[in-house]
Amino acid sequence: MAQQTPQSFRRIPLNLAAGVVCLLVAVGGVGTWLYVDSVGGGSDCRDLLDDNRVRKALGAEYRQGLTCAQLGTAIKRVTTGFTAGEHSLKQAQSMQNMLAVMSDRTSEKSGEIDADLALPFSQALADYAADVDQILTSVNIDYIRRDTSSTSPWQDEDGVHMSVSVESMRQVIRAISGNPVAYATVRDSITREIADQFAETPHAAGKGGLSLLSKLSARVLGTLDAVAEKAREGGGDAKSWDRDVLAHLTKNAAIVPAYSKDPAGHLVASWKQKLRTDSSSRGALELFEAQGTEMVRTWSAGLGLGQELSDSLMNDSRNSAHYGHSSALRQLDE
């Protein structure tokens, strides 16, 4: 009897496997990232508010003269719902509209999103981690062919989805990542999404299925590695950026639950503890670049895979992360 395929594993058909492959100031001793000439024209975000797509996205929440913080709060209200990760078509359309606007504005001005907007927007985007993951893997045909406002959002048996181009998503994540907590918020959400996918994928998926998921998750993490590299070059103190990101990523590090009881929780907590333990001797970029292989190592142990297969999956992850990093870096360097 054919075994049922977990929902998350259905996102990428296995037959695709062959084709996959600012200014920093010190305030009370704590690094705080501020933005000069940021997108939005400063603290009032007036450039964004003048865009008709923002008016459409915000609907009744729109007001002239909103501050960037108020705009961020309004975006969260119109793009997220009561249940984490679940959205209406209207909410998903609002998120897609905002991503399109921010991508266009940052491309035109080579700017970053204002600090007061970056954090609440990252929190809203984190609620779309499943969509962000699929966009950044850039192999799911549903997301590729529906990355325009005329084809997205859409609804299927798994819920509501939205898409933008992979280039737009990279651009927006880079634009908000001058704010280290915003970057950490997105990376943390992707870590949890990957952990959920790993947890839902059984040993029975076989070497091909396990390898594919190892590669795709690493590609997304490699993209975020490239974003981190560019954000650290944004004119501020890279060490302070690293410190703030790592502090946010490790602040909720908890006791690691048994894999048999909570596979996803085990994967996330193991990674957070690894970050906390190694952050005193290794830099943030080095730690980030190792995340894919470390999560695959932990996943392999949880599934009880043999050493040969585990080593093969970690090698797949390492190579795919390098591809994701270099591909994203080429775009972000343009």
Secondary structure, DSSP 8 states (H G I E B T S, - for coil): ------TGGGGS-GGGGGG---EEEEETTEEEEE-SS-BTTSTT-HHHHTSHHHHHHHGGG--TT--HHHHHHHHHHHH--SSTT---HHHHHHHHHHHHHHHHHHHHHT--B-HHHHHHHHHHHHTTHHHHHHHHHT--HHHHHT-STTT-SEEETTEEE----HHHHHHHHHHHTTSHHHHHHHHHHHHHHHHHHHHHS-GGGHHHHHHHHHHHHHHHHHHHHHHHHHHHTSSS-HHHHHHHHHHHHHTT------TTT-HHHHHHHHHHHHHHHHTTTS-HHHHHHTHHHHHHHHHHHHHT--HHHHHHHHHHHHHHHHHHHHHHHHHHT-
